[in-house]
Amino acid sequence: MMKSPQSTIFVLFILLSSGCLGVIDDINEGIDDTIISIDDEYPQLDLSERIFGSPQLVSYQQCSDLLSDLKQSVYDEMLVQLDQQSYYHWTPNMYVDDMWRGGDDIALAESAEGDLSATSANSDDRTGDYSGTNNQESGVDEADFIKTDGHYIYMINGDKLLIMGVPEFGELNLLSNTTMIGSPMQMMLEGNRIVITSSINYWNLPFGHPLLDVMGHEESYTYFNGDGEPKTNTYIRYESLVMYTIVDISDKLNPVIEKELLIEGNYHTARLVDGTVRSVTHLYTYFQGIQSWVSLPNNYYQIEDRYEQMNIWNQSLLETINSNNAVIQSLTLDDFIPQMYESTSESESPYVKTSLISDDCSEFSASPETTVRGLTTIITMKMFEEVVEFEVDHITSRWAHVYSSGNTLLLAEPTADWWWFWRNDGFEDSTNIHAFDISDSNSTSYIGSGRVSGTVQDQFSMSEFQGSIRIASTSDSWGRWWLEGEIDENGDPIFTGPTNQV
C-alpha cells in the first residue's frame, strides 16, 4: 500500500491520539499466575490491558512482527472467552455445565430450468433512455444481481446468468443462460464484459471438481469425549472462497467464460471503474484445537465441597490455557493469510496458486493497539488484461462497511469487538474510518484514518464529496449482554440508546 504524498481529503472528524501504548508481556510467560482474584465468587483471569490506540494504519516491516501480533490477538480473545466461562460457571443464575457448538447454516442456491429460445434485439441507440441499476455514486459500477445497458438485461437467477433482449420497451426475449459454479451473488458490467462474484462452499461442490483439491486442506486433531475416550475430528481449514468470473458477452447467444479468480474468505463488496475491479474481502480464521471451554474431569460434578471444586476448576483452567497456547504458538502466517487462485483456458493446471504475501509483509497494516485476527483484503485488479495484474493491501480489521466514490474508498470498521469490552467497560463503541485514494486505476494509496463515536450501519451511512467525508453513526452497546440497564427512581428502565449522529 502506498502512502499518498498529500492528504486529498478534509476529514470531518477529530483524530484521537494514541495515548500511552501498553507493553504486552510475552504470552509464554506467567501463565501459572493467570488467575489473579476471586471477585463476585468467581476466579478471574489476568487479562491483558486493552486500550484504544490511534486509528492510523501503520505498515509492517517484518513478517515476524505481523505474526506475533496476530498470535497475541488470538491469545487475548481466548483468555476473555475462558474468563467468561468462569463467570458462567460460578456466578449465581449463570451456571452452565456444557458448551453449545454449532455450524453455519449453508444455503443452497436454487436454479431454474426452462425451455430457452434465442431471438435477436434491435441495435437502436438508447443512450440516456433507460434507468440503470443501483449505484451510489456516478461512474462507479457497483455489484448487483441485475444489470442493463438499455438493449439487454443481465440477471443472476440461482446458479444461472440470464441474458435477455429488449426488442421493444415492455418486451423481453431470453437469449441465453449460462450455468455458473457455486452460488453467484452479484455482477458488474463494463462494455462487452461482465464480472460475476460468486460464493464457493467446499461442501456444495460436486464430486471430483478440481476446486476440491484446492480447498481440501484437511487437518485432524484429537480430543476426549465425556467418557474420556480419544476422538479424532477432521476439518477443512477454509470452507469458503470468493470467485470473480469474467464473461465475454460480445455474442449474447453464446457468452464465454474467459477466466476465474478465487480468493479465500468472505465477500464484502466490489467496484468496477475504468476496467479496474477493486475487490474487498474478509477472512476471519477459526483454529481447531483452541478451546473456549474448560475440560473437567468426569467426577467433577460429584464433588460436593465448593472449594475443592474451585481448586479443580482452576487447575483445569490453567491446563486448558497451556494447551491453547501450544496451539497458538504453532500457527504460521499461512494459517492467517488468504490464498488466491487463478484459472484461465491457457492454464496448464486447472487452478494456479498466487501468493498474496511479500518477503517483508509491507502490504499489511494495522492500527496501533488493535486486537483482531481478521484480515480485510483490498485487491486492485486489471481484470480485462490478458494477464491479470493486481495490487494487494491487507488491513487487520473486523468486518467493515465499504463505500466508494470515483476517487475515494472508505472502510468503516469497529474499533473493537464485543469481547474486547469484557471487564473493560470504560470505553464506548467507536468506529475507525480508513480512507484510500483510488483515483489512479492502477493502485490504491492510503490517505489517513479517523475515528467517530458509535457504529456505522452500512455503506449509505458514508459519503465523500469534493474531498469532504460525512459519516452517520449510531451510539449503542451492541453485543455487551453483561451490561445492566439503568433504572429511574420508580424502578422503570431508562432508554439509553441507540442514538444517531452525523
C-alpha positions in Angstrom: 0.0 0.0 0.0 1.4 3.4 -1.0 1.2 6.4 1.2 -0.4 9.4 -0.6 2.0 12.3 -0.8 -0.7 14.7 0.1 -3.9 14.3 2.1 -6.5 14.9 -0.5 -9.4 14.7 1.9 -10.5 17.0 4.6 -11.8 14.7 7.3 -14.8 15.9 9.2 -14.0 14.2 12.4 -11.2 14.6 15.0 -8.4 12.1 15.1 -7.8 10.7 18.5 -4.2 10.5 19.9 -2.8 7.1 20.6 -2.0 7.8 24.3 0.3 5.6 26.2 0.9 2.3 24.5 0.7 -0.7 26.8 3.6 -3.2 27.0 2.3 -6.7 26.1 4.0 -9.4 28.1 5.2 -12.4 26.3 2.3 -14.9 26.2 4.6 -17.8 27.0 5.4 -16.4 30.4 3.3 -16.1 33.6 0.6 -18.5 32.6 0.7 -20.1 36.1 -0.1 -16.6 37.6 -3.1 -16.1 35.3 -5.8 -16.5 37.9 -5.5 -13.3 40.0 -8.6 -12.9 42.1 -12.0 -14.3 43.1 -14.4 -11.4 42.5 -18.1 -11.9 43.0 -17.4 -15.5 43.8 -15.7 -16.4 40.5 -12.0 -16.8 39.7 -10.9 -14.0 37.3 -8.1 -14.3 34.8 -5.4 -11.8 34.4 -6.5 -10.2 31.2 -4.1 -8.0 29.2 -4.5 -4.3 29.1 -6.8 -3.1 26.4 -6.9 0.5 25.2 -7.8 2.5 22.1 -4.7 3.5 20.2 -4.6 5.8 17.2 -6.8 4.8 14.3 -4.0 5.5 11.8 -2.8 2.5 9.8 0.9 1.6 10.2 2.6 -0.7 7.7 4.5 -3.7 8.9 8.2 -4.0 8.0 8.8 -7.6 9.2 6.7 -10.7 8.9 7.7 -11.8 12.4 6.0 -8.7 13.9 2.8 -9.4 12.0 2.7 -13.0 13.1 3.4 -12.0 16.7 0.5 -9.5 16.7 -1.9 -12.0 15.2 -1.0 -14.7 17.7 -1.4 -12.2 20.6 -4.9 -11.3 19.3 -5.9 -15.0 19.3 -4.5 -15.4 22.8 -6.2 -12.3 24.2 -9.6 -13.4 22.8 -9.1 -16.9 24.1 -8.4 -15.6 27.6 -11.6 -13.5 27.6 -13.7 -16.5 26.4 -12.3 -18.6 29.3 -12.8 -15.8 31.8 -16.5 -15.7 30.7 -16.7 -19.4 31.2 -15.6 -18.9 34.8 -18.3 -16.2 35.1 -20.9 -18.6 33.7 -19.8 -21.4 35.9 -19.5 -19.6 39.3 -21.9 -16.7 39.2 -25.4 -17.4 40.6 -28.1 -18.0 38.0 -25.4 -18.2 35.2 -24.3 -21.8 36.0 -23.7 -23.9 32.9 -22.0 -27.3 32.5 -21.7 -27.6 28.8 -21.0 -25.5 25.7 -23.2 -25.1 22.7 -21.3 -25.5 19.5 -22.8 -25.5 16.0 -22.0 -24.9 12.4 -23.0 -22.2 10.0 -26.2 -22.9 8.1 -25.4 -23.4 4.4 -28.0 -22.1 2.0 -28.1 -23.8 -1.3 -28.9 -21.6 -4.3 -31.9 -22.8 -6.3 -31.6 -22.9 -10.1 -34.4 -22.6 -12.6 -34.6 -24.6 -15.7 -36.6 -23.6 -18.7 -37.2 -24.0 -22.4 -35.0 -21.2 -23.7 -35.1 -19.8 -27.2 -32.9 -17.1 -28.7 -34.1 -14.0 -30.5 -32.2 -11.0 -31.8 -32.6 -7.5 -30.4 -32.6 -4.1 -32.1 -29.4 -2.0 -32.2 -31.1 1.4 -32.0 -29.4 4.0 -29.8 -30.9 4.2 -26.3 -28.2 6.2 -24.6 -29.8 8.0 -21.7 -33.2 6.4 -22.3 -33.1 3.7 -19.7 -32.7 3.5 -15.9 -29.6 1.7 -14.6 -29.3 -0.4 -11.5 -28.5 0.8 -8.0 -25.2 2.7 -8.0 -24.5 5.0 -5.0 -22.0 7.2 -7.0 -21.9 8.2 -10.7 -19.2 6.5 -12.7 -18.7 3.6 -10.2 -20.4 0.4 -11.2 -21.4 -1.5 -8.0 -22.0 -5.2 -7.9 -25.7 -6.1 -8.2 -27.8 -9.2 -9.2 -29.3 -7.4 -12.3 -27.7 -5.1 -14.8 -28.9 -3.4 -18.0 -27.3 -1.4 -20.9 -30.5 -0.3 -22.4 -30.6 -3.1 -25.1 -30.1 -6.1 -22.9 -30.9 -7.2 -19.3 -28.4 -9.4 -17.5 -29.7 -11.2 -14.4 -28.4 -13.8 -11.9 -31.1 -16.4 -11.2 -29.9 -19.1 -8.9 -26.8 -20.5 -10.5 -27.6 -19.1 -13.9 -26.6 -16.0 -15.8 -29.5 -15.0 -17.9 -29.2 -12.6 -20.9 -32.5 -11.1 -22.2 -33.1 -8.9 -25.1 -35.4 -5.9 -25.1 -36.5 -5.5 -28.8 -39.2 -3.1 -27.7 -39.9 -1.4 -24.5 -42.0 -3.8 -22.4 -40.9 -6.9 -24.3 -38.3 -9.5 -23.2 -36.7 -12.3 -25.1 -34.5 -14.8 -23.4 -31.3 -15.1 -25.4 -29.0 -17.4 -23.3 -28.5 -18.9 -19.9 -25.1 -19.9 -18.5 -24.6 -22.2 -15.5 -22.0 -20.9 -13.0 -20.0 -22.6 -10.3 -21.1 -22.2 -6.7 -23.6 -19.5 -5.7 -23.5 -16.4 -7.9 -24.3 -13.3 -5.9 -23.7 -10.1 -7.9 -22.1 -8.8 -11.1 -20.6 -5.7 -12.6 -20.9 -4.6 -16.2 -18.5 -2.7 -18.5 -18.7 -2.8 -22.3 -18.9 -6.4 -23.5 -17.7 -8.0 -20.3 -19.4 -9.0 -17.1 -17.6 -9.7 -13.8 -19.6 -12.1 -11.6 -18.9 -12.6 -7.9 -19.8 -16.0 -6.5 -19.5 -17.7 -3.2 -17.9 -21.2 -3.3 -18.5 -23.6 -0.4 -16.4 -26.7 -0.2 -19.3 -28.9 0.8 -21.5 -27.8 -2.1 -19.0 -28.7 -4.9 -19.8 -31.8 -7.0 -17.7 -34.9 -6.5 -14.5 -34.7 -8.5 -14.4 -31.0 -9.0 -10.8 -29.7 -9.2 -11.6 -27.0 -6.6 -11.9 -29.8 -4.0 -8.1 -30.3 -4.3 -7.5 -26.6 -3.9 -9.7 -26.2 -0.8 -9.2 -29.6 0.7 -6.5 -28.7 3.3 -7.7 -31.4 5.6 -6.2 -31.4 9.1 -7.0 -33.6 12.0 -6.9 -33.2 15.8 -7.7 -35.4 18.7 -9.9 -34.6 21.7 -11.5 -36.6 24.5 -15.3 -37.0 24.8 -17.3 -37.0 28.1 -16.3 -40.6 28.8 -12.6 -39.8 28.4 -12.3 -41.7 25.1 -10.0 -40.1 22.5 -11.8 -39.0 19.3 -10.4 -37.7 16.0 -12.0 -34.9 14.0 -11.1 -33.9 10.5 -12.0 -30.4 9.2 -11.4 -28.2 6.2 -9.3 -25.2 7.1 -11.1 -22.8 4.8 -14.5 -23.7 3.6 -15.3 -20.5 1.6 -13.9 -18.9 -1.5 -14.9 -15.7 -3.3 -14.8 -16.2 -7.1 -14.6 -13.5 -9.7 -15.6 -14.8 -13.2 -15.0 -12.7 -16.3 -17.6 -13.4 -19.0 -17.3 -12.2 -22.6 -20.8 -11.2 -23.7 -20.0 -10.0 -27.2 -22.1 -12.8 -28.5 -25.3 -12.6 -26.4 -26.4 -16.0 -27.6 -23.1 -17.7 -26.6 -21.4 -15.9 -23.7 -17.9 -17.2 -23.0 -16.2 -17.6 -19.6 -12.7 -16.1 -20.0 -11.1 -16.6 -16.6 -11.8 -17.1 -12.9 -10.0 -15.6 -9.9 -10.6 -17.1 -6.5 -9.8 -15.7 -3.1 -10.1 -17.4 0.3 -12.5 -15.6 2.6 -15.9 -14.0 2.6 -17.2 -11.3 0.2 -17.5 -7.7 1.3 -18.2 -5.8 -1.9 -16.6 -4.9 -5.3 -16.5 -1.9 -7.5 -15.6 -1.6 -11.2 -14.1 1.7 -12.5 -12.5 2.0 -16.0 -11.7 -1.7 -16.3 -10.3 -1.9 -12.8 -12.0 -4.1 -10.2 -11.4 -3.4 -6.6 -12.3 -6.4 -4.5 -12.8 -6.2 -0.8 -13.0 -9.5 1.1 -12.6 -10.5 4.7 -11.0 -13.6 6.3 -11.6 -14.5 9.9 -9.8 -17.6 10.8 -11.0 -20.3 13.3 -8.4 -22.6 14.6 -9.3 -26.1 15.7 -7.7 -27.2 18.9 -8.2 -23.9 20.7 -10.9 -24.5 23.3 -13.2 -21.8 24.6 -14.5 -24.1 27.3 -12.8 -25.8 30.3 -12.2 -29.5 30.1 -13.2 -31.0 33.5 -12.6 -34.5 35.0 -15.6 -36.9 34.8 -16.2 -36.8 38.6 -16.2 -33.0 38.9 -19.9 -32.6 39.4 -20.0 -35.3 42.1 -17.7 -33.3 44.3 -19.8 -31.5 47.0 -17.1 -29.3 48.5 -17.2 -25.9 46.7 -13.6 -25.0 47.5 -12.3 -28.4 46.3 -14.4 -27.9 43.1 -12.8 -24.5 42.6 -9.3 -25.8 43.0 -10.0 -28.5 40.4 -11.6 -25.8 38.1 -8.6 -23.5 38.4 -6.2 -26.3 37.7 -8.2 -27.5 34.7 -8.5 -23.9 33.5 -4.7 -23.5 33.6 -4.2 -26.7 31.7 -6.7 -25.5 29.1 -4.8 -22.3 28.7 -1.5 -24.1 28.4 -2.9 -26.4 25.7 -4.4 -23.5 23.8 -1.2 -21.6 24.0 0.7 -24.5 22.5 -1.7 -24.5 19.5 -1.3 -20.7 19.1 2.5 -20.8 19.1 2.4 -23.4 16.4 0.5 -21.2 14.0 2.2 -19.7 10.9 1.3 -16.8 8.6 -0.2 -19.3 6.2 -2.8 -20.1 8.8 -4.0 -16.4 8.9 -3.5 -15.2 5.3 -5.8 -15.8 2.4 -4.6 -17.6 -0.7 -5.6 -16.6 -4.3 -6.0 -19.0 -7.3 -6.5 -18.2 -11.0 -8.0 -20.3 -13.7 -7.8 -19.5 -17.5 -8.2 -21.5 -20.6 -4.5 -21.3 -21.2 -3.5 -22.7 -17.7 -1.6 -26.0 -17.7 -3.3 -26.9 -14.4 -7.0 -26.1 -13.6 -6.1 -23.6 -10.9 -2.8 -21.7 -10.4 -1.9 -20.5 -6.8 -0.8 -16.9 -6.4 0.9 -15.7 -3.3 -0.6 -12.6 -1.5 2.3 -12.0 0.8 5.7 -10.4 0.2 9.0 -11.2 2.0 8.7 -8.3 4.4 4.9 -8.2 4.7 4.9 -4.4 3.9 1.5 -4.8 2.3 0.0 -5.5 5.7 -1.0 -2.6 8.0 -2.8 -2.2 11.4 -3.9 0.4 13.8 -1.7 0.6 17.0 -3.1 -1.4 19.9 -5.5 -3.3 17.7 -6.6 -6.7 19.0 -8.0 -8.6 16.0 -7.1 -11.5 13.9 -9.3 -10.8 10.9 -7.9 -9.5 7.6 -9.7 -7.2 5.2 -8.0 -7.6 1.8 -8.3 -4.9 -0.9 -7.2 -6.3 -4.3 -6.9 -3.8 -7.2 -7.1 -6.0 -10.4 -6.8 -5.2 -14.1 -9.2 -8.0 -14.8 -9.6 -7.4 -18.5 -5.9 -7.7 -19.4 -4.6 -10.9 -21.0 -2.5 -11.4 -17.8 -4.3 -10.2 -14.7 -2.3 -7.6 -12.9 -3.1 -6.8 -9.3 -2.0 -4.9 -6.2 -2.8 -6.2 -2.7 -3.4 -4.4 0.6 -4.2 -6.3 3.8 -5.6 -4.5 6.9 -6.0 -6.3 10.2 -9.6 -5.4 11.0 -13.0 -6.5 12.0 -15.8 -6.9 9.4 -16.0 -3.5 7.7 -18.5 -1.5 5.6 -17.2 -0.2 2.3 -18.0 3.0 0.4 -16.5 4.1 -2.9 -16.7 7.2 -5.0 -14.8 7.7 -8.2 -11.7 8.8 -6.3 -12.1 7.6 -2.7 -12.6 4.3 -1.0 -13.6 4.2 2.7 -13.5 1.3 5.2 -15.6 1.7 8.4 -14.6 -1.0 11.0 -15.5 -1.2 14.7 -12.6 -0.1 16.8 -13.0 -3.2 19.0 -15.0 -6.4 19.0 -17.7 -7.0 21.6 -15.5 -9.4 23.6 -12.9 -6.6 23.9 -15.2 -4.7 26.3 -15.5 -7.6 28.8 -14.2 -6.2 32.2 -13.2 -3.2 30.2 -16.3 -1.0 30.2 -14.5 2.3 30.4 -14.7 2.7 26.7 -17.7 3.4 24.4 -18.4 2.0 20.9 -16.5 3.7 18.2 -15.6 3.2 14.5 -12.3 3.6 12.7 -12.7 5.2 9.2 -9.8 4.4 6.8 -9.6 6.5 3.6 -7.8 5.4 0.4 -7.1 7.3 -2.8 -8.3 5.2 -5.9 -8.1 8.0 -8.5 -5.3 6.0 -10.1 -6.8 2.9 -11.6 -3.5 1.0 -11.2 -3.1 1.4 -7.5 -4.7 2.0 -4.1 -3.0 4.6 -1.9 -3.6 5.1 1.8 -4.6 8.7 2.8 -5.4 8.6 6.5 -7.7 7.4 9.2 -10.1 8.9 11.8 -12.5 7.8 14.4 -16.2 8.5 15.1 -18.3 7.7 18.1 -20.8 4.8 17.7 -21.2 2.3 14.9 -21.7 2.8 11.2 -24.7 0.8 9.9 -23.9 0.4 6.2 -22.3 2.0 3.1 -25.1 4.5 2.9 -24.0 6.0 6.2 -20.9 7.3 4.4 -20.3 9.7 1.6 -17.5 11.8 0.1 -17.8 14.9 -2.0 -15.1 17.2 -3.2 -12.6 16.0 -0.6 -15.0 16.0 2.4 -16.2 12.9 4.2 -19.6 12.6 6.0 -20.3 9.8 8.5 -23.6 8.9 10.1 -23.2 6.7 13.2 -25.3 5.1 15.9 -24.3 5.0 19.6 -25.2 1.8 21.4 -23.5 -1.0 23.3 -24.1 -3.8 20.8 -23.2 -7.3 21.9 -22.4 -6.4 25.5 -25.0 -8.6 27.2 -23.4 -8.3 30.6 -24.3 -4.5 31.0 -27.1 -3.8 33.4 -29.8 -1.5 32.3 -30.3 1.9 34.0 -33.5 2.4 36.0 -35.1 5.6 37.4 -36.4 6.3 40.9 -39.6 4.3 40.2 -37.6 1.2 39.1 -38.6 1.7 35.4 -35.9 1.1 32.7 -34.2 4.2 31.2 -33.8 4.3 27.5 -30.1 4.6 26.8 -29.9 4.1 23.1 -29.3 3.7 20.3 -28.8 7.3 19.3 -27.8 8.7 15.9 -25.5 11.5 14.9 -23.8 12.8 11.8 
